[in-house]
């Protein structure tokens, strides 16, 4: 399972894998070390500007990549291709953004505080598609940071780090509206924002435009399984399971998920 997740989502930290698969960080570190020795997985860390290194970041290993390729009927990557991929991930300027997106889905999949969660009424499958899979599934019409389902609600995730202007953030809705106009799904677009002030400012910007797809926001650190979702045009906090969600009407998209 760990190798499959890393093959699909590229990179996860020790803490993230511990949250998803283990009862304690020490157990996770021990087990991950064993899997590394078997070449199922590999790891890297990056130097910090002030000295020292980041936590370990885990990636698919040689044996894990061969197993995953066999499981999905693909040719395994060469050792050179794997080393190149590891280096690209380690040097990526958007690594923290990628890990932040992953953390959102992990907090749905395995909430750190289960007392804040409302059970998903039809079962939980919180992490359907990675960013690359999402773009390919929807014919590269939209480019969310991931696609998921919580209960009966399917959604697109836009994980925001504050690096873009709010105008550019709001402009992302155009692609989702175009997809919906062509019979794509009317799933809520979840903007996951770094601060309450940025959330307030985005809602003020959204109040000035018209859009045809549901948009909801929450702030980093809020439990995504709790009543934290602020639907555009409304002030009341909602659970994710309460957000509006409409299926696709075009078979190009309706049968994909």
PyMOL commands that set and color helices and strands:
alter all, ss='L'
color gray80, all
select helices_A, chain A and resi 2-9+14-21+25-37+62-72+79-91+95-109+114-116+131-137+166-171+173-181+196-206+240-242+251-254
alter helices_A, ss='H'
color red, helices_A
select strands_A, chain A and resi 12-13+41-44+57-60+124-129+146-150+153-159+188-193+215-219+229-231+237-238
alter strands_A, ss='S'
color yellow, strands_A
deselect
rebuild
show_as cartoon
